[in-house]
Amino acid sequence: MVQVRVLGVALDAAKQHVVLLKPLLEAGGEGRILPIWIGAQEATSILVALQGEQAPRPLSHDLLTTLFEAVDSRIAQVVITRIDDGTFYAELTIATPTGTQVIDARPSDAVALALRADAPIHVADEVLETAGIEAELLEEHDEPDDPDEVRAAEEAKLREFKRFIDDVDPEDFQG
């Protein structure tokens, strides 16, 4: 099992949302990135949490986080446990006053909750190996000093990543 961070949310060629997970200890351009296709509402919730913002009214994930706090519980960790026929599965580990509980969850919901609770997110090694893509698409380079060169380098990285997203098909990641 490997701990991951959320790189962000992207859109594929079919305008489907994809959350991108990267092993925590790997530098840019190394290792693998795990793309998981998610719904629009979950993508919005993840983006709100990533940006450290608050919605004008609580989103479902905000409500659940508040509920956990109200019953003196917390999300201890999230694990993306497996992929079966292209469907990802996750578990929430909840620390409660009566002990630890493990709850089945959709990965998108689990990630949205983990971000709000500042809980670690892990991915089973087999899932990362089966469904991960090479991270070289987001490879980091030494940053140039010239602002025009910086902008050109960023645009080139973005074009390369968009080209990947345009060509990728969710079925490519079926286990």
PyMOL CGO cylinders between C-alpha atoms (Angstrom):
from pymol import cmd
from pymol.cgo import CYLINDER

trace = [
    CYLINDER, 0.00, 0.00, 0.00, 1.27, 3.47, -0.90, 0.3, 1, 1, 1, 1, 1, 1,
    CYLINDER, 1.27, 3.47, -0.90, 0.20, 6.87, 0.42, 0.3, 1, 1, 1, 1, 1, 1,
    CYLINDER, 0.20, 6.87, 0.42, -0.90, 9.28, -2.30, 0.3, 1, 1, 1, 1, 1, 1,
    CYLINDER, -0.90, 9.28, -2.30, -1.73, 12.95, -2.70, 0.3, 1, 1, 1, 1, 1, 1,
    CYLINDER, -1.73, 12.95, -2.70, -4.41, 14.50, -4.90, 0.3, 1, 1, 1, 1, 1, 1,
    CYLINDER, -4.41, 14.50, -4.90, -2.79, 16.25, -7.87, 0.3, 1, 1, 1, 1, 1, 1,
    CYLINDER, -2.79, 16.25, -7.87, -6.08, 17.67, -9.07, 0.3, 1, 1, 1, 1, 1, 1,
    CYLINDER, -6.08, 17.67, -9.07, -9.16, 17.06, -11.14, 0.3, 1, 1, 1, 1, 1, 1,
    CYLINDER, -9.16, 17.06, -11.14, -9.14, 17.05, -14.95, 0.3, 1, 1, 1, 1, 1, 1,
    CYLINDER, -9.14, 17.05, -14.95, -11.61, 16.53, -17.80, 0.3, 1, 1, 1, 1, 1, 1,
    CYLINDER, -11.61, 16.53, -17.80, -11.10, 13.80, -20.39, 0.3, 1, 1, 1, 1, 1, 1,
    CYLINDER, -11.10, 13.80, -20.39, -12.07, 14.07, -24.06, 0.3, 1, 1, 1, 1, 1, 1,
    CYLINDER, -12.07, 14.07, -24.06, -15.65, 13.00, -23.27, 0.3, 1, 1, 1, 1, 1, 1,
    CYLINDER, -15.65, 13.00, -23.27, -15.87, 15.79, -20.63, 0.3, 1, 1, 1, 1, 1, 1,
    CYLINDER, -15.87, 15.79, -20.63, -15.80, 13.23, -17.80, 0.3, 1, 1, 1, 1, 1, 1,
    CYLINDER, -15.80, 13.23, -17.80, -14.09, 14.27, -14.57, 0.3, 1, 1, 1, 1, 1, 1,
    CYLINDER, -14.09, 14.27, -14.57, -10.93, 12.45, -13.49, 0.3, 1, 1, 1, 1, 1, 1,
    CYLINDER, -10.93, 12.45, -13.49, -9.26, 12.76, -10.08, 0.3, 1, 1, 1, 1, 1, 1,
    CYLINDER, -9.26, 12.76, -10.08, -5.49, 12.23, -10.29, 0.3, 1, 1, 1, 1, 1, 1,
    CYLINDER, -5.49, 12.23, -10.29, -3.64, 10.55, -7.40, 0.3, 1, 1, 1, 1, 1, 1,
    CYLINDER, -3.64, 10.55, -7.40, 0.17, 10.45, -7.13, 0.3, 1, 1, 1, 1, 1, 1,
    CYLINDER, 0.17, 10.45, -7.13, 2.36, 8.59, -4.61, 0.3, 1, 1, 1, 1, 1, 1,
    CYLINDER, 2.36, 8.59, -4.61, 3.38, 11.04, -1.90, 0.3, 1, 1, 1, 1, 1, 1,
    CYLINDER, 3.38, 11.04, -1.90, 7.11, 10.33, -1.91, 0.3, 1, 1, 1, 1, 1, 1,
    CYLINDER, 7.11, 10.33, -1.91, 7.64, 10.35, -5.67, 0.3, 1, 1, 1, 1, 1, 1,
    CYLINDER, 7.64, 10.35, -5.67, 8.94, 13.43, -7.41, 0.3, 1, 1, 1, 1, 1, 1,
    CYLINDER, 8.94, 13.43, -7.41, 7.25, 14.82, -10.49, 0.3, 1, 1, 1, 1, 1, 1,
    CYLINDER, 7.25, 14.82, -10.49, 7.84, 12.74, -13.59, 0.3, 1, 1, 1, 1, 1, 1,
    CYLINDER, 7.84, 12.74, -13.59, 8.59, 9.61, -11.57, 0.3, 1, 1, 1, 1, 1, 1,
    CYLINDER, 8.59, 9.61, -11.57, 6.42, 6.60, -10.83, 0.3, 1, 1, 1, 1, 1, 1,
    CYLINDER, 6.42, 6.60, -10.83, 2.76, 6.35, -11.68, 0.3, 1, 1, 1, 1, 1, 1,
    CYLINDER, 2.76, 6.35, -11.68, -0.37, 8.47, -11.45, 0.3, 1, 1, 1, 1, 1, 1,
    CYLINDER, -0.37, 8.47, -11.45, -3.73, 6.88, -10.72, 0.3, 1, 1, 1, 1, 1, 1,
    CYLINDER, -3.73, 6.88, -10.72, -6.65, 8.41, -12.66, 0.3, 1, 1, 1, 1, 1, 1,
    CYLINDER, -6.65, 8.41, -12.66, -10.12, 7.66, -11.29, 0.3, 1, 1, 1, 1, 1, 1,
    CYLINDER, -10.12, 7.66, -11.29, -13.20, 8.79, -13.20, 0.3, 1, 1, 1, 1, 1, 1,
    CYLINDER, -13.20, 8.79, -13.20, -15.71, 10.54, -10.93, 0.3, 1, 1, 1, 1, 1, 1,
    CYLINDER, -15.71, 10.54, -10.93, -18.98, 12.43, -11.12, 0.3, 1, 1, 1, 1, 1, 1,
    CYLINDER, -18.98, 12.43, -11.12, -19.33, 16.18, -11.56, 0.3, 1, 1, 1, 1, 1, 1,
    CYLINDER, -19.33, 16.18, -11.56, -20.63, 16.79, -8.02, 0.3, 1, 1, 1, 1, 1, 1,
    CYLINDER, -20.63, 16.79, -8.02, -17.77, 14.84, -6.47, 0.3, 1, 1, 1, 1, 1, 1,
    CYLINDER, -17.77, 14.84, -6.47, -15.28, 16.70, -8.68, 0.3, 1, 1, 1, 1, 1, 1,
    CYLINDER, -15.28, 16.70, -8.68, -16.69, 20.01, -7.44, 0.3, 1, 1, 1, 1, 1, 1,
    CYLINDER, -16.69, 20.01, -7.44, -16.49, 18.85, -3.84, 0.3, 1, 1, 1, 1, 1, 1,
    CYLINDER, -16.49, 18.85, -3.84, -12.87, 17.72, -4.26, 0.3, 1, 1, 1, 1, 1, 1,
    CYLINDER, -12.87, 17.72, -4.26, -11.90, 21.00, -5.94, 0.3, 1, 1, 1, 1, 1, 1,
    CYLINDER, -11.90, 21.00, -5.94, -13.53, 23.04, -3.17, 0.3, 1, 1, 1, 1, 1, 1,
    CYLINDER, -13.53, 23.04, -3.17, -11.54, 21.09, -0.57, 0.3, 1, 1, 1, 1, 1, 1,
    CYLINDER, -11.54, 21.09, -0.57, -8.28, 21.30, -2.55, 0.3, 1, 1, 1, 1, 1, 1,
    CYLINDER, -8.28, 21.30, -2.55, -8.62, 25.06, -2.81, 0.3, 1, 1, 1, 1, 1, 1,
    CYLINDER, -8.62, 25.06, -2.81, -9.38, 25.37, 0.91, 0.3, 1, 1, 1, 1, 1, 1,
    CYLINDER, -9.38, 25.37, 0.91, -12.65, 27.11, 0.18, 0.3, 1, 1, 1, 1, 1, 1,
    CYLINDER, -12.65, 27.11, 0.18, -16.12, 26.83, 1.70, 0.3, 1, 1, 1, 1, 1, 1,
    CYLINDER, -16.12, 26.83, 1.70, -19.31, 26.54, -0.31, 0.3, 1, 1, 1, 1, 1, 1,
    CYLINDER, -19.31, 26.54, -0.31, -22.02, 29.07, 0.61, 0.3, 1, 1, 1, 1, 1, 1,
    CYLINDER, -22.02, 29.07, 0.61, -24.06, 26.14, 1.97, 0.3, 1, 1, 1, 1, 1, 1,
    CYLINDER, -24.06, 26.14, 1.97, -22.54, 22.87, 3.22, 0.3, 1, 1, 1, 1, 1, 1,
    CYLINDER, -22.54, 22.87, 3.22, -21.95, 20.25, 0.53, 0.3, 1, 1, 1, 1, 1, 1,
    CYLINDER, -21.95, 20.25, 0.53, -22.75, 16.62, 1.36, 0.3, 1, 1, 1, 1, 1, 1,
    CYLINDER, -22.75, 16.62, 1.36, -19.11, 15.94, 2.24, 0.3, 1, 1, 1, 1, 1, 1,
    CYLINDER, -19.11, 15.94, 2.24, -19.05, 18.98, 4.54, 0.3, 1, 1, 1, 1, 1, 1,
    CYLINDER, -19.05, 18.98, 4.54, -22.18, 17.69, 6.26, 0.3, 1, 1, 1, 1, 1, 1,
    CYLINDER, -22.18, 17.69, 6.26, -20.63, 14.25, 6.79, 0.3, 1, 1, 1, 1, 1, 1,
    CYLINDER, -20.63, 14.25, 6.79, -17.44, 15.79, 8.17, 0.3, 1, 1, 1, 1, 1, 1,
    CYLINDER, -17.44, 15.79, 8.17, -19.50, 17.87, 10.62, 0.3, 1, 1, 1, 1, 1, 1,
    CYLINDER, -19.50, 17.87, 10.62, -21.51, 14.78, 11.57, 0.3, 1, 1, 1, 1, 1, 1,
    CYLINDER, -21.51, 14.78, 11.57, -18.33, 12.80, 12.33, 0.3, 1, 1, 1, 1, 1, 1,
    CYLINDER, -18.33, 12.80, 12.33, -17.11, 15.65, 14.56, 0.3, 1, 1, 1, 1, 1, 1,
    CYLINDER, -17.11, 15.65, 14.56, -20.50, 15.85, 16.32, 0.3, 1, 1, 1, 1, 1, 1,
    CYLINDER, -20.50, 15.85, 16.32, -20.31, 12.17, 17.32, 0.3, 1, 1, 1, 1, 1, 1,
    CYLINDER, -20.31, 12.17, 17.32, -16.66, 12.48, 18.40, 0.3, 1, 1, 1, 1, 1, 1,
    CYLINDER, -16.66, 12.48, 18.40, -15.37, 10.47, 15.44, 0.3, 1, 1, 1, 1, 1, 1,
    CYLINDER, -15.37, 10.47, 15.44, -12.84, 11.14, 12.71, 0.3, 1, 1, 1, 1, 1, 1,
    CYLINDER, -12.84, 11.14, 12.71, -11.70, 9.70, 9.41, 0.3, 1, 1, 1, 1, 1, 1,
    CYLINDER, -11.70, 9.70, 9.41, -8.41, 7.95, 10.21, 0.3, 1, 1, 1, 1, 1, 1,
    CYLINDER, -8.41, 7.95, 10.21, -7.57, 7.00, 6.62, 0.3, 1, 1, 1, 1, 1, 1,
    CYLINDER, -7.57, 7.00, 6.62, -8.90, 6.22, 3.16, 0.3, 1, 1, 1, 1, 1, 1,
    CYLINDER, -8.90, 6.22, 3.16, -7.75, 3.22, 1.12, 0.3, 1, 1, 1, 1, 1, 1,
    CYLINDER, -7.75, 3.22, 1.12, -8.45, 2.64, -2.56, 0.3, 1, 1, 1, 1, 1, 1,
    CYLINDER, -8.45, 2.64, -2.56, -8.56, -1.14, -2.18, 0.3, 1, 1, 1, 1, 1, 1,
    CYLINDER, -8.56, -1.14, -2.18, -9.19, -2.64, -5.59, 0.3, 1, 1, 1, 1, 1, 1,
    CYLINDER, -9.19, -2.64, -5.59, -10.37, -2.27, -9.15, 0.3, 1, 1, 1, 1, 1, 1,
    CYLINDER, -10.37, -2.27, -9.15, -12.83, -4.76, -10.59, 0.3, 1, 1, 1, 1, 1, 1,
    CYLINDER, -12.83, -4.76, -10.59, -14.10, -4.51, -14.19, 0.3, 1, 1, 1, 1, 1, 1,
    CYLINDER, -14.10, -4.51, -14.19, -13.06, -0.85, -14.32, 0.3, 1, 1, 1, 1, 1, 1,
    CYLINDER, -13.06, -0.85, -14.32, -14.79, 0.04, -11.05, 0.3, 1, 1, 1, 1, 1, 1,
    CYLINDER, -14.79, 0.04, -11.05, -12.64, 1.30, -8.19, 0.3, 1, 1, 1, 1, 1, 1,
    CYLINDER, -12.64, 1.30, -8.19, -13.46, 0.42, -4.58, 0.3, 1, 1, 1, 1, 1, 1,
    CYLINDER, -13.46, 0.42, -4.58, -12.47, 2.26, -1.41, 0.3, 1, 1, 1, 1, 1, 1,
    CYLINDER, -12.47, 2.26, -1.41, -12.77, 1.99, 2.35, 0.3, 1, 1, 1, 1, 1, 1,
    CYLINDER, -12.77, 1.99, 2.35, -13.00, 4.67, 5.01, 0.3, 1, 1, 1, 1, 1, 1,
    CYLINDER, -13.00, 4.67, 5.01, -11.43, 3.85, 8.35, 0.3, 1, 1, 1, 1, 1, 1,
    CYLINDER, -11.43, 3.85, 8.35, -13.34, 5.76, 11.01, 0.3, 1, 1, 1, 1, 1, 1,
    CYLINDER, -13.34, 5.76, 11.01, -12.03, 6.19, 14.56, 0.3, 1, 1, 1, 1, 1, 1,
    CYLINDER, -12.03, 6.19, 14.56, -15.01, 6.30, 16.92, 0.3, 1, 1, 1, 1, 1, 1,
    CYLINDER, -15.01, 6.30, 16.92, -15.35, 6.34, 20.72, 0.3, 1, 1, 1, 1, 1, 1,
    CYLINDER, -15.35, 6.34, 20.72, -16.39, 2.68, 20.56, 0.3, 1, 1, 1, 1, 1, 1,
    CYLINDER, -16.39, 2.68, 20.56, -13.53, 1.60, 18.30, 0.3, 1, 1, 1, 1, 1, 1,
    CYLINDER, -13.53, 1.60, 18.30, -12.44, 1.58, 14.68, 0.3, 1, 1, 1, 1, 1, 1,
    CYLINDER, -12.44, 1.58, 14.68, -14.97, 1.02, 11.92, 0.3, 1, 1, 1, 1, 1, 1,
    CYLINDER, -14.97, 1.02, 11.92, -14.21, 0.28, 8.26, 0.3, 1, 1, 1, 1, 1, 1,
    CYLINDER, -14.21, 0.28, 8.26, -16.88, 1.46, 5.83, 0.3, 1, 1, 1, 1, 1, 1,
    CYLINDER, -16.88, 1.46, 5.83, -17.21, 0.74, 2.10, 0.3, 1, 1, 1, 1, 1, 1,
    CYLINDER, -17.21, 0.74, 2.10, -17.21, 3.94, 0.02, 0.3, 1, 1, 1, 1, 1, 1,
    CYLINDER, -17.21, 3.94, 0.02, -16.89, 5.21, -3.51, 0.3, 1, 1, 1, 1, 1, 1,
    CYLINDER, -16.89, 5.21, -3.51, -13.36, 6.50, -4.09, 0.3, 1, 1, 1, 1, 1, 1,
    CYLINDER, -13.36, 6.50, -4.09, -14.64, 9.93, -5.08, 0.3, 1, 1, 1, 1, 1, 1,
    CYLINDER, -14.64, 9.93, -5.08, -16.55, 10.33, -1.80, 0.3, 1, 1, 1, 1, 1, 1,
    CYLINDER, -16.55, 10.33, -1.80, -13.66, 8.89, 0.19, 0.3, 1, 1, 1, 1, 1, 1,
    CYLINDER, -13.66, 8.89, 0.19, -11.18, 11.33, -1.36, 0.3, 1, 1, 1, 1, 1, 1,
    CYLINDER, -11.18, 11.33, -1.36, -13.52, 14.31, -0.81, 0.3, 1, 1, 1, 1, 1, 1,
    CYLINDER, -13.52, 14.31, -0.81, -13.92, 13.33, 2.86, 0.3, 1, 1, 1, 1, 1, 1,
    CYLINDER, -13.92, 13.33, 2.86, -10.21, 12.64, 3.38, 0.3, 1, 1, 1, 1, 1, 1,
    CYLINDER, -10.21, 12.64, 3.38, -9.31, 16.10, 2.06, 0.3, 1, 1, 1, 1, 1, 1,
    CYLINDER, -9.31, 16.10, 2.06, -11.70, 17.76, 4.51, 0.3, 1, 1, 1, 1, 1, 1,
    CYLINDER, -11.70, 17.76, 4.51, -10.48, 15.64, 7.43, 0.3, 1, 1, 1, 1, 1, 1,
    CYLINDER, -10.48, 15.64, 7.43, -6.80, 15.95, 6.48, 0.3, 1, 1, 1, 1, 1, 1,
    CYLINDER, -6.80, 15.95, 6.48, -6.69, 12.14, 6.54, 0.3, 1, 1, 1, 1, 1, 1,
    CYLINDER, -6.69, 12.14, 6.54, -4.12, 10.11, 4.63, 0.3, 1, 1, 1, 1, 1, 1,
    CYLINDER, -4.12, 10.11, 4.63, -5.15, 8.49, 1.35, 0.3, 1, 1, 1, 1, 1, 1,
    CYLINDER, -5.15, 8.49, 1.35, -3.60, 5.14, 0.41, 0.3, 1, 1, 1, 1, 1, 1,
    CYLINDER, -3.60, 5.14, 0.41, -3.80, 3.01, -2.72, 0.3, 1, 1, 1, 1, 1, 1,
    CYLINDER, -3.80, 3.01, -2.72, -3.26, -0.74, -2.81, 0.3, 1, 1, 1, 1, 1, 1,
    CYLINDER, -3.26, -0.74, -2.81, -0.08, -1.60, -4.73, 0.3, 1, 1, 1, 1, 1, 1,
    CYLINDER, -0.08, -1.60, -4.73, -2.01, -3.82, -7.15, 0.3, 1, 1, 1, 1, 1, 1,
    CYLINDER, -2.01, -3.82, -7.15, -4.40, -0.99, -8.02, 0.3, 1, 1, 1, 1, 1, 1,
    CYLINDER, -4.40, -0.99, -8.02, -1.58, 1.44, -8.76, 0.3, 1, 1, 1, 1, 1, 1,
    CYLINDER, -1.58, 1.44, -8.76, 0.22, -1.18, -10.84, 0.3, 1, 1, 1, 1, 1, 1,
    CYLINDER, 0.22, -1.18, -10.84, -2.91, -2.18, -12.78, 0.3, 1, 1, 1, 1, 1, 1,
    CYLINDER, -2.91, -2.18, -12.78, -4.55, 1.20, -13.39, 0.3, 1, 1, 1, 1, 1, 1,
    CYLINDER, -4.55, 1.20, -13.39, -1.71, 3.70, -12.93, 0.3, 1, 1, 1, 1, 1, 1,
    CYLINDER, -1.71, 3.70, -12.93, -0.19, 5.61, -15.82, 0.3, 1, 1, 1, 1, 1, 1,
    CYLINDER, -0.19, 5.61, -15.82, 3.42, 6.75, -16.18, 0.3, 1, 1, 1, 1, 1, 1,
    CYLINDER, 3.42, 6.75, -16.18, 3.93, 10.08, -14.40, 0.3, 1, 1, 1, 1, 1, 1,
    CYLINDER, 3.93, 10.08, -14.40, 6.33, 11.43, -17.01, 0.3, 1, 1, 1, 1, 1, 1,
    CYLINDER, 6.33, 11.43, -17.01, 3.40, 13.40, -18.48, 0.3, 1, 1, 1, 1, 1, 1,
    CYLINDER, 3.40, 13.40, -18.48, 3.75, 15.79, -15.55, 0.3, 1, 1, 1, 1, 1, 1,
    CYLINDER, 3.75, 15.79, -15.55, 7.52, 15.69, -15.40, 0.3, 1, 1, 1, 1, 1, 1,
    CYLINDER, 7.52, 15.69, -15.40, 9.08, 18.64, -13.58, 0.3, 1, 1, 1, 1, 1, 1,
    CYLINDER, 9.08, 18.64, -13.58, 11.96, 20.47, -15.20, 0.3, 1, 1, 1, 1, 1, 1,
    CYLINDER, 11.96, 20.47, -15.20, 14.27, 23.20, -13.95, 0.3, 1, 1, 1, 1, 1, 1,
    CYLINDER, 14.27, 23.20, -13.95, 12.27, 26.38, -14.19, 0.3, 1, 1, 1, 1, 1, 1,
    CYLINDER, 12.27, 26.38, -14.19, 13.64, 29.00, -16.57, 0.3, 1, 1, 1, 1, 1, 1,
    CYLINDER, 13.64, 29.00, -16.57, 14.13, 32.55, -15.28, 0.3, 1, 1, 1, 1, 1, 1,
    CYLINDER, 14.13, 32.55, -15.28, 12.59, 34.35, -18.24, 0.3, 1, 1, 1, 1, 1, 1,
    CYLINDER, 12.59, 34.35, -18.24, 8.80, 34.79, -17.71, 0.3, 1, 1, 1, 1, 1, 1,
    CYLINDER, 8.80, 34.79, -17.71, 8.14, 34.09, -21.42, 0.3, 1, 1, 1, 1, 1, 1,
    CYLINDER, 8.14, 34.09, -21.42, 10.10, 30.82, -21.15, 0.3, 1, 1, 1, 1, 1, 1,
    CYLINDER, 10.10, 30.82, -21.15, 8.21, 29.89, -17.98, 0.3, 1, 1, 1, 1, 1, 1,
    CYLINDER, 8.21, 29.89, -17.98, 4.88, 30.51, -19.71, 0.3, 1, 1, 1, 1, 1, 1,
    CYLINDER, 4.88, 30.51, -19.71, 5.96, 28.55, -22.80, 0.3, 1, 1, 1, 1, 1, 1,
    CYLINDER, 5.96, 28.55, -22.80, 7.13, 25.60, -20.65, 0.3, 1, 1, 1, 1, 1, 1,
    CYLINDER, 7.13, 25.60, -20.65, 3.86, 25.57, -18.70, 0.3, 1, 1, 1, 1, 1, 1,
    CYLINDER, 3.86, 25.57, -18.70, 1.83, 25.72, -21.91, 0.3, 1, 1, 1, 1, 1, 1,
    CYLINDER, 1.83, 25.72, -21.91, 3.84, 22.83, -23.37, 0.3, 1, 1, 1, 1, 1, 1,
    CYLINDER, 3.84, 22.83, -23.37, 3.19, 20.70, -20.25, 0.3, 1, 1, 1, 1, 1, 1,
    CYLINDER, 3.19, 20.70, -20.25, -0.50, 21.56, -20.39, 0.3, 1, 1, 1, 1, 1, 1,
    CYLINDER, -0.50, 21.56, -20.39, -0.73, 20.69, -24.12, 0.3, 1, 1, 1, 1, 1, 1,
    CYLINDER, -0.73, 20.69, -24.12, 1.00, 17.36, -23.49, 0.3, 1, 1, 1, 1, 1, 1,
    CYLINDER, 1.00, 17.36, -23.49, -1.34, 16.51, -20.63, 0.3, 1, 1, 1, 1, 1, 1,
    CYLINDER, -1.34, 16.51, -20.63, -4.42, 17.58, -22.63, 0.3, 1, 1, 1, 1, 1, 1,
    CYLINDER, -4.42, 17.58, -22.63, -3.23, 15.37, -25.50, 0.3, 1, 1, 1, 1, 1, 1,
    CYLINDER, -3.23, 15.37, -25.50, -3.08, 12.43, -23.07, 0.3, 1, 1, 1, 1, 1, 1,
    CYLINDER, -3.08, 12.43, -23.07, -6.53, 13.18, -21.62, 0.3, 1, 1, 1, 1, 1, 1,
    CYLINDER, -6.53, 13.18, -21.62, -8.01, 13.52, -25.13, 0.3, 1, 1, 1, 1, 1, 1,
    CYLINDER, -8.01, 13.52, -25.13, -6.69, 10.10, -26.12, 0.3, 1, 1, 1, 1, 1, 1,
    CYLINDER, -6.69, 10.10, -26.12, -7.37, 8.17, -22.91, 0.3, 1, 1, 1, 1, 1, 1,
    CYLINDER, -7.37, 8.17, -22.91, -10.39, 5.92, -22.56, 0.3, 1, 1, 1, 1, 1, 1,
    CYLINDER, -10.39, 5.92, -22.56, -11.68, 4.73, -19.14, 0.3, 1, 1, 1, 1, 1, 1,
    CYLINDER, -11.68, 4.73, -19.14, -11.67, 1.17, -20.50, 0.3, 1, 1, 1, 1, 1, 1,
    CYLINDER, -11.67, 1.17, -20.50, -7.86, 1.43, -20.77, 0.3, 1, 1, 1, 1, 1, 1,
    CYLINDER, -7.86, 1.43, -20.77, -7.74, 1.09, -16.98, 0.3, 1, 1, 1, 1, 1, 1,
    CYLINDER, -7.74, 1.09, -16.98, -10.03, -1.87, -16.51, 0.3, 1, 1, 1, 1, 1, 1,
    CYLINDER, -10.03, -1.87, -16.51, -8.36, -4.57, -14.44, 0.3, 1, 1, 1, 1, 1, 1,
]
cmd.load_cgo(trace, "trace")
